[in-house]
Amino acid sequence: MKIANTVLKRSMTNPISQRNFATLVMAEHFEGKLSNNLGSLLTAAAHLKDDQVDVLVHGDNCDAQIEEVQKYPGISKIIVATDPVLQNPYGEFMSKLAQKLVTSGGYDKVIAASSGFGKDVMPRLGGLLDVQAVTDIIEIVDGGAKFKRPVYAGNAIATVSTSDTIKLLTVRPTNFEKAEQGEAGNGYSVESVDAITEGVKGSWKQNMVSKSDMADLGSAKYVVSGGRGLKNGENFEMLYNLAEVMGA
């Protein structure tokens, strides 16, 4: 079942009238290690057909992240925010920083993964910009004129569009092929920006992460699933063995 042509309309127009037709990609990291979902985000950004695609990286020390980002194709420049508070980024820090970049840099699209990071940052950024985010996108249609996203627990696909001047987007990384990294850097220019720490009332406390030898679901190349056909929990061991062989 498909639901087509839903339009997300706003009663207020955004006060920023001059846009740059540029995309800001929000990279994410875990304790300084760049997430490999960036390749999927860059593929999604390419579907938006903007000439300018900038990547925002952040952390306490971003040298390793910058080195990794330099290996990806299709980037205009790398924007770097370095501050101890960004080693474990809290959504309010990142939303305030993204708001500053959007208003000063003229970005008309901001894209992040449908991960814990993206779900933390994008609603806050939408509140700051008075913009409604389009979330959990699985396909970008006509250069960003429309987006497909699952609804009703994935039982239907809605095709939506938005009249907002600035588009805030989160995408499912597994639905976009990863851009491949080269062996050497591309020499993109690197621009430093200051983190915004004033007026932030919350803070990061602790990372609570379940340990697993298997690939992360959001970035896995293969996903093996089973249901009632396996009948009982003991039979799921076959699934685990198959996933281990496939690297799933």
Legacy VTK file of the C-alpha trace (Angstrom):
# vtk DataFile Version 3.0
C-alpha trace
ASCII
DATASET POLYDATA
POINTS 248 float
0.000 0.000 0.000
1.287 3.461 -0.864
0.201 6.900 0.262
1.022 9.554 -2.288
1.613 13.272 -2.438
1.213 14.433 1.140
2.281 18.076 1.470
3.718 19.383 4.724
2.645 23.041 4.778
3.698 25.749 7.191
1.641 28.660 8.382
4.753 30.806 8.792
7.467 31.468 6.235
11.084 31.264 7.310
12.623 34.715 7.850
15.790 33.741 5.984
14.918 34.683 2.420
18.284 34.382 0.686
19.287 30.747 0.283
22.453 29.329 -1.181
21.093 26.036 -2.575
23.686 24.147 -0.575
23.540 21.037 1.588
25.060 20.653 5.050
25.772 17.023 5.958
26.012 16.347 9.686
28.578 13.626 10.268
28.443 11.782 13.566
30.997 9.966 15.667
31.243 7.756 18.710
33.973 8.809 21.113
35.966 10.311 18.257
35.492 7.544 15.672
33.660 8.678 12.541
30.478 6.743 11.777
30.555 4.840 8.506
27.005 5.994 7.727
28.601 9.146 6.246
28.993 7.355 2.915
25.229 6.827 2.756
24.553 10.439 3.762
26.786 11.683 0.932
24.926 9.496 -1.559
21.630 10.916 -0.317
23.045 14.449 -0.526
24.079 13.805 -4.142
20.438 12.994 -4.945
19.534 16.532 -3.838
21.589 17.796 -6.810
23.196 20.787 -5.084
26.565 21.995 -6.358
27.767 22.635 -2.795
27.857 19.806 -0.246
29.669 20.606 3.013
30.318 18.164 5.846
30.248 19.169 9.516
32.475 17.133 11.829
32.837 17.693 15.543
34.602 16.370 18.604
37.368 16.990 21.111
40.037 16.195 18.519
38.847 15.935 14.922
42.118 15.123 13.108
41.235 11.449 12.535
37.725 12.333 11.398
38.980 14.948 8.948
41.424 12.426 7.477
38.579 9.962 6.899
36.195 12.555 5.431
38.897 13.724 3.001
38.742 10.286 1.339
35.076 10.617 0.323
34.104 12.058 -3.097
31.699 14.907 -3.850
32.435 17.275 -0.961
32.937 21.028 -1.275
34.531 21.683 2.126
34.800 20.286 5.641
33.565 22.349 8.578
35.134 21.464 11.917
33.919 22.247 15.432
36.462 21.269 18.090
35.601 21.443 21.767
35.766 19.022 24.737
31.957 19.171 25.117
31.603 17.667 21.622
33.538 14.501 22.422
30.173 13.029 23.419
27.845 15.394 21.555
24.620 16.401 23.256
21.830 17.361 20.860
21.405 20.904 22.114
25.065 21.764 21.445
24.826 20.452 17.889
21.448 22.024 17.096
22.664 25.471 18.144
25.821 25.026 16.084
23.833 23.864 13.045
21.456 26.816 13.398
24.420 29.184 13.349
25.814 27.541 10.203
22.457 27.567 8.419
21.813 31.250 9.130
25.362 32.372 8.339
26.176 29.962 5.510
22.852 30.057 3.670
22.277 26.290 3.606
18.818 25.343 2.388
19.162 21.640 3.252
20.538 19.889 6.330
20.820 16.120 6.293
21.596 13.594 9.044
21.133 9.869 9.576
17.997 8.430 11.183
20.136 7.408 14.124
20.089 8.348 17.783
22.223 11.350 16.864
19.940 12.541 14.056
16.791 11.983 16.110
18.312 14.046 18.919
19.551 16.958 16.811
16.996 17.472 14.046
13.866 18.145 16.162
15.827 20.684 18.208
17.146 22.322 15.042
13.619 22.398 13.619
12.410 24.200 16.726
15.190 26.783 16.479
14.498 27.439 12.779
10.699 27.014 12.962
10.931 24.259 10.356
9.323 20.818 10.288
11.817 18.036 9.582
11.108 15.269 7.067
12.290 12.135 8.845
13.268 8.543 8.091
13.549 9.066 4.333
14.113 5.940 2.238
14.122 7.584 -1.209
14.667 11.090 -2.606
12.545 11.891 -5.672
13.123 14.556 -8.351
16.174 16.107 -6.738
14.470 16.660 -3.403
11.069 17.833 -4.625
9.528 14.805 -2.908
10.584 12.203 -0.372
9.423 8.670 0.384
9.198 7.522 3.985
7.555 4.543 5.731
4.432 5.018 7.835
2.172 2.681 9.829
5.145 0.672 11.151
6.474 0.257 7.621
3.250 -1.155 6.197
2.820 1.801 3.843
5.105 4.230 2.019
4.148 7.913 1.991
5.387 10.328 -0.660
5.694 13.759 0.945
6.881 17.230 0.039
7.456 20.361 2.084
6.957 24.067 1.436
9.624 25.061 3.990
12.454 27.150 2.588
14.943 25.115 4.589
14.641 21.337 4.385
15.731 19.341 7.432
16.098 15.682 6.479
16.974 12.430 8.210
17.582 9.387 6.017
17.840 5.656 6.596
21.484 4.848 5.789
20.634 1.283 4.742
18.462 2.610 1.886
21.281 4.568 0.264
24.361 2.963 -1.223
27.539 4.062 0.543
29.883 6.376 -1.352
33.232 4.621 -1.535
36.306 6.120 0.091
39.493 6.534 -1.916
42.899 5.568 -0.601
44.166 9.148 -0.484
42.652 12.452 0.615
41.010 14.844 -1.837
42.465 18.022 -0.394
39.164 19.632 0.546
39.433 22.955 2.346
38.865 22.820 6.098
37.020 25.608 7.919
36.982 25.859 11.714
33.955 27.098 13.659
33.427 27.643 17.370
31.154 25.396 19.361
28.228 27.138 21.067
28.217 26.264 24.750
26.316 29.187 26.286
22.670 28.728 27.197
22.773 24.923 27.023
20.943 23.544 30.048
21.468 19.814 29.508
24.675 17.816 29.291
26.020 14.406 28.362
26.331 12.001 31.285
27.196 8.531 30.080
27.342 6.275 27.019
25.339 3.103 27.593
25.987 0.819 24.626
25.242 -2.871 24.263
28.286 -4.833 23.120
27.992 -7.088 20.099
30.404 -8.788 17.703
27.894 -8.376 14.887
27.563 -5.432 12.529
25.483 -2.444 13.610
21.948 -2.644 12.196
22.051 0.912 10.832
25.231 0.347 8.817
25.203 -3.398 8.071
25.559 -4.471 4.435
23.399 -7.543 5.073
20.572 -7.994 7.562
19.279 -11.477 8.418
15.897 -11.699 10.130
13.576 -14.459 11.237
10.030 -14.708 12.506
7.437 -17.179 13.661
8.595 -19.723 11.077
11.547 -20.514 13.334
8.985 -21.564 16.009
11.189 -21.209 19.092
14.183 -19.387 20.477
16.557 -22.322 20.083
16.099 -22.293 16.289
17.262 -18.688 16.116
20.786 -20.044 16.609
20.688 -20.946 12.893
20.036 -17.275 12.150
22.969 -16.154 14.263
25.300 -18.631 12.557
24.185 -17.487 9.100
24.622 -13.810 10.080
28.110 -14.506 11.380
29.154 -16.197 8.115
27.787 -13.293 6.028
29.138 -10.559 8.290
25.548 -9.407 8.796
LINES 1 249
248 0 1 2 3 4 5 6 7 8 9 10 11 12 13 14 15 16 17 18 19 20 21 22 23 24 25 26 27 28 29 30 31 32 33 34 35 36 37 38 39 40 41 42 43 44 45 46 47 48 49 50 51 52 53 54 55 56 57 58 59 60 61 62 63 64 65 66 67 68 69 70 71 72 73 74 75 76 77 78 79 80 81 82 83 84 85 86 87 88 89 90 91 92 93 94 95 96 97 98 99 100 101 102 103 104 105 106 107 108 109 110 111 112 113 114 115 116 117 118 119 120 121 122 123 124 125 126 127 128 129 130 131 132 133 134 135 136 137 138 139 140 141 142 143 144 145 146 147 148 149 150 151 152 153 154 155 156 157 158 159 160 161 162 163 164 165 166 167 168 169 170 171 172 173 174 175 176 177 178 179 180 181 182 183 184 185 186 187 188 189 190 191 192 193 194 195 196 197 198 199 200 201 202 203 204 205 206 207 208 209 210 211 212 213 214 215 216 217 218 219 220 221 222 223 224 225 226 227 228 229 230 231 232 233 234 235 236 237 238 239 240 241 242 243 244 245 246 247
